[in-house]
Amino acid sequence: MSNSNSIFPHGDVEEIGDNIFMLRGSIKMNAIVRISRNMAIVRNGSELSLINPVRMNEKGEKQLEALGKVANIIRLGPFHGMDDSYYVEKYGAHMWAQEGGLAYTEPAINTVMTAATELPFTEAEIFEFNGLKQPECALLLKANGGLLLTCDSIQNYGNYSYNNIPARIFMPFMGFPKTTLVGPIWLKMLTPEGGNLESEFRRLLQLDFDRLLSSHGTLLDNGAHSAVERAINKAFAKKN
């Protein structure tokens, strides 16, 4: 079994809706900075789907296993995959991801996700961003007020919890203030030369959601659609 991935500080598994849970954790970016990282968990019957997986300590894994059987691993973005192999190997989970990501080429994708993919739980759909240099998507859970799960594209920071002190100091200066935002580093890395992704984000706003959980930051439990719209307006205001 893969044992190369470190376990970073994280909290307990929290219920945030009917059969929907989250784990708030962190990731060390370099020798100085540690930032927040989140995992969503969807339960369908006795099966669990881990979205943007985060590796946990023994206590966390016991909490996870008490919820059900880890059956599916769902990768929403190309830069989040360091813990996928661990869960696939330990639990024999099925791997879901888009094709074309360059950062993580393992584990092998069992189901290639597109907007037409039937997911392993109901009342959900995939939103694919078109025209990126690498693939990324979002996942809409239609129940519980409409919960939008994102990776790096849209992020929300109600506070800087799970960021260490250096990260809390640097975050505002790096384009990550305490608000909802389009990931500035992500946007720069995945926008094709001479391209503009505003139309894709405007298309995202056609989805019906009021809550947001990104792979970074904090849960936005209401007013998410308006917050995302403001973030999009701000991100692309200087580019028009």
Secondary structure by P-SEA (a helix, b strand, c coil): ccccccccccccccccccccccccccccccccbbbbbbbbbbbcccbbbbccbbbbcaaaaaaaaaaccccbbbbcccccccaaaaaaaacbbbbbbbcccccccccccccccccccccccccbbbbbbcccccccbbbbcccccbbbbbcccbbbbcccccccaaaaaacccccccccccccaaaaaacccccccaaaaaaaaacccccbbbcccccccccaaaaaaaaaaaaaccccc
